[in-house]
Amino acid sequence: IMKQQRPALTNATRTYALYGVLFGLLFPIGSTFVRILDAGLSISLSSIISIQSTDKLLWVIDTAPVFLGFFAGLAGYRQDMLQKTNTELVNTEKELKNIQITLEQRVEQRTRELTTANQNAEKRADQMKAIAEIARAVITVRELDNLLRQLTKLVSERLGFYHVGIFLLDDEKEFAMLQAANSEGGIKMLARGHRLQVGQQGIVGYVTSQGVARIA
């Protein structure tokens, strides 16, 4: 069983209690001096002891510092508790704000992730649709030159490439020959009989020699 610990006296409790005691001392001191003067005695230690020992009313007044210090200490304790509660509320508010900020950041991040995922999914769906159209073109177009030109056009329009070129290997598999292109520059290269040596020149040379895709 854990015992509940009482909070230690803090600044306001001690300060209020001290002021209460000091203020309470004014009553027995003042009353003693008044009694001495009424009795026609001189102010001295012996007069104070004599008055204090014979006047029972002063005995009651002498307790004033104790009671005033006690009640003032209670007021200070209440002030400390209010301050402590206020501090706890401020700290709790700060924690809640931090939690709120963290949750908002997580929601915002999650929203961005979902938005990006949806955009990627839409892009992927559009690409699959474009690929399906390209596949239909491959099936329906029989003449090779026309098919290659149609492919470069469809790939450029549906997949968003500004330049598309199709190379085919020559009979000796020594050169990759440009057979179709969609861009103005590609068409000029096509007219010049543009070709690249297998295994030596750039990405096309690499791909035609290795037989694997390469993205740069």
Sequence and secondary structure as in RCSB ss.txt:
>XXXX:A:sequence
IMKQQRPALTNATRTYALYGVLFGLLFPIGSTFVRILDAGLSISLSSIISIQSTDKLLWVIDTAPVFLGFFAGLA
GYRQDMLQKTNTELVNTEKELKNIQITLEQRVEQRTRELTTANQNAEKRADQMKAIAEIARAVITVRELDNLLRQ
LTKLVSERLGFYHVGIFLLDDEKEFAMLQAANSEGGIKMLARGHRLQVGQQGIVGYVTSQGVARIA
>XXXX:A:secstr
          HHHHHHHHHHHHHHHHHHHHHHHHHHHHTT  SSHHHHHHHHHH HHHHHHTTHHHHHHHHHHHH
HHHHHHHHHHHHHHHHHHHHHHHHHHHHHHHHHHHHHHHHHHHHHHHHHHHHHHHHHHHHHHHHH  SHHHHHHH
HHHHHHHHH  S  EEEEE TTSSEEEEEEE SHHHHHHHHTT EEETTTSHHHHHHHHH S    
